[in-house]
């Protein structure tokens, strides 16, 4: 369980279409995705205090939510964050930040912030790996280093006067220095995005949980799921297990036993348990994920037999589900192997005492 990139494609397939997404927002997103481009002369949305009242806030926010989902589909995460943030700001100003009308915007804003944090973490990780490789490839012998240092002495002495003058002249920070952030600063920025994602998702969860409709409760479940993913990114695996379990409890109240969302939640629970070295629990959750998928395949097979029209859609989904099974079974074997290795290490430690 060393890399989240190994399971993210699997989670993407498991998720399918979220059952709780509102019809209006989904329709707008689909319309935007299918369009060749968004009209360039469309007026940019504004959240300035003197214009909010004149805007048709609900329609504008709905448009922004659809636009944000379009950006998510296209992989433009920063643009998605901006769109969802704008929608949340508009609705928050009109209704108040804890109003029911704000739940969807806060959810997608938090979800996109989580993806942004993951993206930045991946970029930083690749950059650090590159630095490590360059250091290994660029290692100099002791003699070469001494020669280079001697060559640089004159240049250093000659530039001291100029450096002093520049230091006096520059009372404000150089913009290029602000742009070239250190790895530590990038890490702080990533943590900030994760913290903000948590706050937005937690607020969305509260808003949806107090509503009694099935749609709202399923949105609350998805908020728990995303909170669990934030916890995994933060390496807080105990919290992740709690959030995934809360998600599962809600889903089991409203979803069929063969729903793919249940398969995803069991899978995420398995990952969290595995990261926390609870391998027996991980195996149990991965096995339940397989059970849900097999139930889903059986239901689809029956529906395909009864269908009068084309069976292409059924066959496509069944094939997708079949492709997931080997990966999940591999996770089960990995967990079992980790459990065996842990037991051997524990016995070896006891033998030395």
N, C-alpha and C positions, 0 to 999 in steps of 0.2 A: 504493500500500500504506500509506495514511496512517491508516487507522482499522480497528481489529480488529472493530468492530461490523458492518462490511460483510460479513465472512466468517463470523461466529459462527453465524448461522442456517444457512448452507450446511454447516458442519461438523456441526451438530446433525442435519441430514438424512442426511449421509453416514454418520454413526456407526451409526445403527440400534441394534440390540440387541447389546451387547458379547458376543462369543462366549465369553469366558472367565468370565462371571459364574456363580457357583455356583448350582445349581438350588434349593437350600434357601433361600438369601438372596433370590433373585429371586421365589420363591413367596411368601415373607413380605411382600416389598415390594408385590407385586400385591394381596395380601389386605388390606394396610393402606390402599392407595390406594382400593380399592373400598368400604371401610367408610365409613359415614356419619361416624363419629367414633370416637376412641379412648376407651374407658371412662374417665370422669373419676375414678372411685374406685380405679383401678389404682395400686398402690404405686409410688412413684418409685424408680428404681434408685439404689443407693448404692455408693460405692466406698471408704467408710471402712474402715480396716484391720481393725477388729473384726467387720465383717460380710461381708467378701469370702469367707471360708472357708465361710460358711453359705449363700451364694448358689449357685444352679446356674449357674455362670459361663458355660458354653458356651451354654446356652439364652438366658440374659439377653443375652449379647453378640450372638447371632444375631438376637434381637428388636430390639436397638438398631441393628444393621446394616440390617435391613429398615425400621425407622423412619426412619433417616437417608436411605435411598434414596427413601422416600416424600416426605420433606421436599425432597429434590433435585428430584423430579418436580413438586412443587407450587411450587417456586421459593422456599421458605423456607430460604435458605442458612445463616443463623446457627443455626437449629435443627438443620440437617443436621450442621454442624460440631460442635455439642454432642453429638449422638447418636453420631457416629463417634469423637469424642474419648473419650466414656465407654466405648464398646466396646473401643477400643484400650487404655485404662487397665485395664479388667477383665482382658483377655487377657494384657496385659503382666505384671500382678501374678501371674497364675496360672502362665504358661508361661515368662516371661522375654521381654524386648523383641525379641530376635532369633529367637524361635521361629517355626517355620513357621505355627503357628496364628494368629500376629499379622499375617501378610502382608496379608490382605484388609482388615482394619480400618485398618492404616496407609495402604494404597492409597486407600481412600475418604476417610479423614481428610485426606490430602494433596490429593486431588482437590477436596474441598469447600473447603479453605483457599484453593486457587487461585481458585475461583469467588468466594469472599468478597473476596479481594484485588481481583478484577476489578470486583466490585460497588462496593466502596468507592472504587476509582479512578474509576469512572463518576460516582458521586455527587459526589466532589471536583471532577472536571472540570466538571460542570454548575454547581456552586456558583461556581467561579472564573469561568466564562463569564458567569454572572448578575451578578457583581460588576463585571465589565468593562462590561457593558451599562448597569448603573446609573450607573457613572461617566460614561459618554458622555452618557446622557440627563440626568443631574443636573449637568452642567457649569454653573457660574455665571460671570457676567461679572465683571470686576475690581471694578466699583463695588458689585455685590451682595455680593461676598465681603467687601469692606471694611466695609460696613454691618453685616453679620452679625457680623464680628469685634468691632466696637465695641460692639454690643449684648451680647456675651458677656463683656466685660471685667468689668463689675460682678458678674455671676454668678460668674465665676471667683474674683475677690477675696473675695467673700462666702463662698465655699465652702472657702477654704483652711484656715480654722480647723477646720472640721468634718472635712476630709480628714486633717489631722494627728492628730486624736483617733481617727479610725477606724484610721489606720495603727498607732497605738500599741496599740489594743484588739485588733486582728486579728493574732495571732501565728501562727495556722494559716492555710493557703491557703483561699480561698473556694471552696466546692464548685462554684459556677456557673462560676468561672474554669477549673476542671479540665474541666468538660464542654464549654466553648466552646474547642475546640482550634484552634490556628492551622493554616493549610494545611501548614506545614512539619511539625508534629506528626502530622497525618493522613498525610502522606507517609511518615514514619518508621514509623507503625503499619502502613501497607500493605506497606512493604518487609519488616517483621517477619512478616507473614502469608505473603509470598512465600518468605521464607527458611525458615519452618517448613514450608510446603508442600513445598519442595525436600527438606528433611531427611526428612520422612515418606515421600515418594515414592521417594527414594533408598534408604531402608531397606527399603521394600516391594520394590523392584527386586532388591536383594541377596537377600532372603528367597526370592523366587520363582525367581530365576535358578539357585539351587543345587538346585532340585527339577527332576526330569527329566520330569514329566508334561506333556502338551500344554497342559492347562489352566493350569498354573503358568507355562509359558514364554510363553503368550499374555498372561497377567497381567503378566509382566515386560515384554513389548512395550508394553502399555498404560502401564506405569509410565514407560518411556522416552518415550512420546508426551507424557505429562503433564509430564515434566521438560523436554521441548522447549518446551511451551507456557509453562511458568514462565520459561524462558530468553527467550522472545519478549517476555513481559511486562516482563522486566528489561532488554530491549534488548540481550541478549547473543546475537546472531544466529549467531555461529560455533558456540557451544555448542548452540544450538537445532538447527542442521543436524546436528551429531554425534548428538544424542539421537534425532532423527527418523530418521536413517539406521540407527541401532542398532535402533530399533523395526521399521523396514522389513525389516532382515536377519532378524529373528526371525519376523516374520509370513510372509515368503516361504517359510520352512521348513515352516510348518504350515497355511497357508491356501490355498484354491483361488485360481487366478489371477483369478477374477471376484469375489472377496470385497470387499464394500464398505469394510471396514476398510483394505484396501490403497489404495483410492481416496482415503480420508481422509488417510492418511499421505503419499501423493504430493502431495496438495493442501497439507498443512501444510509439507512440504519446499519446495514452490514459493513459499509465502508467506515462509518464512525466507530463502530465497535472494533473493527480491525485496527484502525489507527490508535485506538486506546488499549491495544493488546488484549482485548476480550474476544479471543478467537472462537470459542464455542458459540457465543452469541452471534458473532459475525456469520458463521456457517449457517446457523438457524435462519437468519434474516435473508441471506442469499438464497437459501433453499425455498423460503416462502415466496421470494420474488419469482423463482422458476415456476412454482405452483400456480401463481397468478397468470403468468404468461401461458402456461399449458392450458389453463382453463379458458383463457381468451382465444387461443387457437381452436379449441374444441367448439366454442360458441360460434366462431367465424365459419368453421367447417359446416355446422348445421345450418347457419343462415345462408351459406352459399348454395347448399342443396335445395333450399326452399325458394331461393331467389329466382324470379322469372327472367330478369334481364341479364346483363353482362355480369360476370363474376370476377372481372379484372381487379376491382378494388379489394375484394375479399382475398384474392390470391396474393396481391401485393402486400397486404398487411400481414398475412400468415408468413410470407417469406421474410419480411422484416423481423418478425418475432423469432423465427427459427434462427436467424443470424445472431440474435442476442444470446441465445442459450449457451453456446460454447464459451463466450467471454465470462458469463456469470459462473459457469462450472469451473472455469480456471481460477476465479476468485475464491471459490470454495476450496480448491486444492491448495492455493497459496495460504489461506488461513490455516488449514490443517497442517501444512508444512511448518508454518511459523509457530504453531502450537507445539509441534514435536521438537523443534529446535529450542524453544523456550524451556520445555521439560528437560531436555538433555543438559542445557546450560545450568538449570537449577540443580539437577542431580550432581553435576560436576562441582558446583560451588559447595554443596553440602558435603561432598567427599573430602574437600580440602579443610573443612572445619574440624 
